[in-house]
Amino acid sequence: MPIQLSAAVVPPARRRRKAYRPPEMLVNLHVLDLMEVSGSQMRAARSLSMHQTTVSRSYWDLAEQFRLQPERGPRKVCRWGLSTSLRFLRLASRAHRLEDGRLRLATDALHQVLLDGLPGVLQVPPCFHPAGDWATLVAQGVIDGAIVSSICHDQQLASGKLPRWPGVTVLPLGTLPLQLVAYRQVATAARRVDWNAVGRAVENQQRHQLEAQRLELRRLREERLSKALEEAQKRREWREQQHRSREQAIRQARAEQRSKQFWEGVGRLIGNVASSAVSSAAAGTWVSSYTRKDGTRVRGYRRR
């Protein structure tokens, strides 16, 4: 497995300090660089021994000052934002590190042991990146160099040839053999295995797993949506029932009021008729007009 070192410059030899601390004005940039290398705010916060909210606040302060827009969607190198002024600021931060005799080197988790304990090397969270992304991180000034193995390349490199990227120098570091530790029978069988086919099978299995996870997430979203719609329907039916109950109560109260007014009017009418009858009885009896047998007409009169 060939190993290369992608580095922009080599620091001058000088006395090492016990610990490196970036200038106060570059602290937010230091946080952003670790976010770019590690790929997430959580891993950057763990590396810096900070809370995630502190890392997020530091990034958004820097993003507001430099008008950075994070990239959404698929994973992309330098996805937290790029600008010309930010690149020059990173170059200034690199110059400050090199003046202090420090290098910010990064690699994946398999080769992190090669950097552990090296004097003058600043610790960076190990993370896997394609070879082109490591070169971009070096060119942008996020890191000063990266140990890139052959597993980071999209295609197998030709024998004796090194990859090329603009603005980056590639230095070969040597070859580390990969070994399979197993029982003798297993090792003998492993030599006959088509590992390319195994890799394709694993890739297909991972693709199927991702598709199953995506379908499961879609099912959960649809289930939550259906539950939300059912709850909204129940709330709407409950509000309609309450509205109908209020309207029915209002109509019943109005009917009772009209019935009460009607019977009060009937009571007053009966009282008036009774008082009229009483007054008539006291003053005499009114005899209506009538016709006698001989045909004469008698007009109405009051008989005492």
C-alpha positions as CSV (number, residue, x, y, z in Angstrom):
1,M,0.0,0.0,0.0
2,P,1.9,3.1,-1.2
3,I,1.8,6.1,1.1
4,Q,2.3,9.7,0.0
5,L,2.6,13.0,1.9
6,S,0.8,16.0,0.5
7,A,2.4,19.0,2.1
8,A,2.6,22.7,1.2
9,V,5.7,23.7,3.1
10,V,8.1,22.2,5.6
11,P,8.4,24.1,9.0
12,P,11.8,25.4,10.0
13,A,13.7,23.7,12.7
14,R,13.4,25.6,16.0
15,R,12.8,25.1,19.7
16,R,9.4,23.4,20.3
17,R,7.0,24.8,22.8
18,K,5.0,22.8,25.2
19,A,1.6,23.6,23.6
20,Y,0.4,25.6,20.7
21,R,-2.4,28.0,21.1
22,P,-3.7,30.0,18.1
23,P,-4.0,33.7,18.4
24,E,-7.3,35.0,19.8
25,M,-8.4,36.4,16.5
26,L,-7.8,33.0,14.8
27,V,-9.6,30.8,17.4
28,N,-12.9,30.7,15.3
29,L,-10.9,29.8,12.2
30,H,-9.1,27.0,14.2
31,V,-12.5,25.6,15.1
32,L,-13.7,25.8,11.5
33,D,-10.6,24.0,10.2
34,L,-11.2,21.1,12.6
35,M,-14.8,21.0,11.5
36,E,-13.7,20.7,7.8
37,V,-11.2,17.9,8.6
38,S,-13.4,15.9,10.9
39,G,-16.6,16.5,8.9
40,S,-18.9,17.3,11.8
41,Q,-19.3,19.7,14.6
42,M,-19.6,16.9,17.1
43,R,-16.2,15.4,16.3
44,A,-14.6,18.8,16.2
45,A,-16.1,19.6,19.7
46,R,-14.8,16.3,21.0
47,S,-11.3,17.1,19.7
48,L,-11.3,20.6,21.1
49,S,-12.9,19.5,24.5
50,M,-15.7,22.0,23.9
51,H,-19.4,21.7,23.9
52,Q,-21.1,21.4,20.5
53,T,-23.1,24.6,21.1
54,T,-19.8,26.5,21.6
55,V,-18.4,25.1,18.3
56,S,-21.7,26.0,16.5
57,R,-21.6,29.6,17.9
58,S,-18.0,30.0,16.9
59,Y,-18.7,28.9,13.4
60,W,-21.8,31.1,12.9
61,D,-19.8,34.1,14.2
62,L,-17.2,33.5,11.6
63,A,-19.8,32.7,8.9
64,E,-21.5,36.0,9.6
65,Q,-18.3,38.0,9.3
66,F,-17.1,36.3,6.1
67,R,-20.5,35.6,4.6
68,L,-20.0,31.9,4.4
69,Q,-22.8,29.6,3.2
70,P,-22.6,25.9,4.2
71,E,-23.1,23.4,1.4
72,R,-26.2,21.2,1.8
73,G,-26.8,17.8,0.3
74,P,-24.1,15.2,-0.5
75,R,-20.8,15.2,1.4
76,K,-18.4,17.7,0.0
77,V,-14.9,18.9,1.0
78,C,-14.9,22.4,2.5
79,R,-18.6,22.2,2.8
80,W,-18.8,24.8,5.6
81,G,-18.1,27.6,3.2
82,L,-15.2,29.1,1.1
83,S,-14.1,32.6,0.2
84,T,-11.0,34.3,-1.0
85,S,-10.6,36.3,2.2
86,L,-11.0,33.1,4.3
87,R,-8.3,31.4,2.2
88,F,-5.8,34.2,2.9
89,L,-6.7,34.1,6.6
90,R,-5.9,30.4,6.6
91,L,-2.6,31.0,4.9
92,A,-1.9,33.6,7.7
93,S,-2.8,31.0,10.3
94,R,-0.5,28.5,8.6
95,A,2.4,31.0,8.7
96,H,1.8,31.5,12.4
97,R,1.9,27.7,13.0
98,L,5.1,27.3,10.9
99,E,6.8,30.2,12.7
100,D,6.1,28.4,15.9
101,G,7.6,25.2,14.5
102,R,4.3,23.3,14.2
103,L,2.7,21.3,11.5
104,R,-1.0,20.4,11.2
105,L,-0.9,16.9,9.6
106,A,-4.0,14.7,9.1
107,T,-4.7,11.2,7.9
108,D,-7.3,8.4,8.3
109,A,-7.8,6.2,11.3
110,L,-5.7,3.4,9.8
111,H,-2.6,5.5,9.6
112,Q,-3.1,7.8,12.6
113,V,-0.5,5.8,14.5
114,L,2.1,7.1,12.1
115,L,1.5,10.7,13.5
116,D,0.9,9.9,17.1
117,G,3.7,11.1,19.3
118,L,5.6,13.0,16.5
119,P,7.1,16.3,17.9
120,G,5.8,19.4,16.4
121,V,2.7,17.7,14.9
122,L,-0.6,19.2,15.9
123,Q,-3.3,16.5,16.6
124,V,-6.2,16.5,14.2
125,P,-9.2,14.1,14.4
126,P,-8.6,11.1,12.0
127,C,-11.1,10.9,9.3
128,F,-11.4,9.2,5.9
129,H,-11.3,11.5,2.8
130,P,-10.8,10.8,-0.9
131,A,-7.3,11.7,-2.1
132,G,-8.6,14.7,-4.0
133,D,-10.3,16.1,-1.0
134,W,-7.1,15.8,1.1
135,A,-5.3,17.8,-1.6
136,T,-8.0,20.4,-1.5
137,L,-7.7,20.7,2.2
138,V,-4.0,21.2,1.9
139,A,-4.3,23.7,-1.0
140,Q,-7.0,25.7,1.0
141,G,-4.7,26.0,4.0
142,V,-7.0,23.9,6.3
143,I,-4.1,21.5,7.0
144,D,-0.4,21.6,6.2
145,G,-0.1,18.0,5.0
146,A,-1.8,14.7,4.8
147,I,-0.8,11.0,4.7
148,V,-2.7,9.6,1.8
149,S,-2.8,5.9,1.2
150,S,-3.7,4.0,-1.9
151,I,-7.2,3.2,-0.5
152,C,-8.0,6.9,-0.8
153,H,-7.6,7.0,-4.6
154,D,-10.5,6.4,-6.9
155,Q,-8.4,4.3,-9.3
156,Q,-5.3,2.2,-8.8
157,L,-2.1,4.2,-9.5
158,A,0.3,3.1,-12.1
159,S,3.5,1.6,-10.8
160,G,6.1,4.2,-10.0
161,K,3.8,7.2,-10.7
162,L,2.6,9.7,-8.2
163,P,-0.7,11.6,-8.2
164,R,-0.6,15.3,-9.1
165,W,-2.7,18.1,-7.8
166,P,-2.3,21.9,-8.4
167,G,-0.6,23.8,-5.6
168,V,0.4,20.6,-3.7
169,T,3.7,18.7,-3.6
170,V,3.5,14.9,-3.3
171,L,6.3,13.0,-1.6
172,P,6.4,9.1,-1.5
173,L,6.9,7.8,2.1
174,G,7.1,4.1,1.4
175,T,4.9,1.0,1.3
176,L,3.1,-0.8,4.1
177,P,2.0,-4.3,3.3
178,L,-1.5,-5.5,4.3
179,Q,-1.7,-8.9,5.9
180,L,-4.6,-11.2,6.7
181,V,-4.2,-13.0,10.0
182,A,-6.2,-16.2,10.0
183,Y,-6.0,-20.0,10.3
184,R,-4.0,-21.8,7.7
185,Q,-7.0,-23.3,6.0
186,V,-8.7,-19.9,5.9
187,A,-5.6,-18.3,4.5
188,T,-5.4,-20.9,1.8
189,A,-9.0,-20.4,0.9
190,A,-8.5,-16.6,1.0
191,R,-5.9,-16.7,-1.7
192,R,-8.5,-18.1,-4.1
193,V,-11.1,-15.5,-3.3
194,D,-11.9,-12.8,-5.8
195,W,-11.7,-9.9,-3.5
196,N,-12.9,-7.5,-6.2
197,A,-16.1,-9.5,-6.4
198,V,-16.3,-9.4,-2.6
199,G,-15.9,-5.7,-2.6
200,R,-18.7,-5.3,-5.2
201,A,-20.9,-7.7,-3.1
202,V,-20.2,-5.6,0.0
203,E,-21.0,-2.4,-1.9
204,N,-24.2,-3.9,-3.2
205,Q,-25.2,-5.1,0.3
206,Q,-24.4,-1.6,1.7
207,R,-26.5,-0.1,-1.1
208,H,-29.4,-2.5,-0.3
209,Q,-29.1,-1.6,3.4
210,L,-29.1,2.1,2.6
211,E,-32.2,1.6,0.4
212,A,-33.9,-0.4,3.2
213,Q,-33.1,2.3,5.7
214,R,-34.4,4.9,3.3
215,L,-37.6,3.0,2.9
216,E,-37.9,2.6,6.6
217,L,-37.5,6.3,7.1
218,R,-40.1,7.0,4.5
219,R,-42.5,4.6,6.2
220,L,-41.9,6.2,9.5
221,R,-42.4,9.7,8.0
222,E,-45.7,8.5,6.3
223,E,-46.8,6.9,9.6
224,R,-46.1,10.1,11.5
225,L,-47.9,12.1,8.9
226,S,-50.9,9.8,9.0
227,K,-51.0,10.1,12.8
228,A,-50.8,13.9,12.5
229,L,-53.6,13.9,10.0
230,E,-55.8,11.7,12.2
231,E,-55.1,13.9,15.2
232,A,-56.0,17.0,13.1
233,Q,-59.2,15.3,11.9
234,K,-60.1,14.4,15.5
235,R,-59.5,17.9,16.6
236,R,-61.6,19.3,13.7
237,E,-64.4,16.9,14.5
238,W,-64.3,17.8,18.2
239,R,-64.4,21.6,17.3
240,E,-67.3,21.0,15.0
241,Q,-69.1,19.0,17.7
242,Q,-68.5,21.8,20.2
243,H,-69.8,24.3,17.7
244,R,-72.9,22.3,17.0
245,S,-73.5,21.9,20.8
246,R,-73.2,25.6,21.3
247,E,-75.5,26.4,18.4
248,Q,-78.1,23.8,19.7
249,A,-77.9,25.3,23.2
250,I,-78.4,28.8,21.8
251,R,-81.4,27.7,19.7
252,Q,-82.9,25.9,22.7
253,A,-82.4,29.0,24.9
254,R,-84.1,31.2,22.3
255,A,-87.0,28.7,21.9
256,E,-87.4,28.7,25.7
257,Q,-87.4,32.5,25.7
258,R,-90.0,32.7,22.9
259,S,-92.2,30.1,24.7
260,K,-91.9,32.1,27.9
261,Q,-92.8,35.4,26.1
262,F,-95.8,33.6,24.5
263,W,-97.2,32.3,27.7
264,E,-96.6,35.6,29.4
265,G,-98.6,37.2,26.6
266,V,-101.4,34.6,27.0
267,G,-101.5,35.3,30.7
268,R,-101.8,39.0,30.2
269,L,-104.6,38.4,27.6
270,I,-106.5,36.2,29.9
271,G,-106.0,38.7,32.7
272,N,-107.4,41.5,30.5
273,V,-110.4,39.4,29.5
274,A,-111.1,38.5,33.1
275,S,-110.8,42.2,34.2
276,S,-113.2,43.2,31.3
277,A,-115.7,40.5,32.4
278,V,-115.5,41.7,36.0
279,S,-116.0,45.3,35.0
280,S,-118.9,44.3,32.7
281,A,-120.6,42.4,35.5
282,A,-120.4,45.4,37.8
283,A,-121.8,47.9,35.3
284,G,-124.5,45.7,33.7
285,T,-125.0,43.3,30.8
286,W,-124.7,44.2,27.2
287,V,-127.4,42.8,25.0
288,S,-126.4,42.4,21.4
289,S,-128.6,43.5,18.6
290,Y,-131.3,41.0,17.5
291,T,-134.5,40.8,15.4
292,R,-137.9,40.2,16.8
293,K,-140.4,37.7,15.4
294,D,-142.4,40.5,13.7
295,G,-139.3,41.5,11.8
296,T,-138.4,44.6,13.8
297,R,-134.7,45.2,14.5
298,V,-133.6,45.9,18.1
299,R,-130.3,47.6,18.6
300,G,-127.9,46.5,21.3
301,Y,-128.3,47.9,24.7
302,R,-127.1,47.5,28.2
303,R,-129.4,45.8,30.7
304,R,-129.0,46.5,34.4
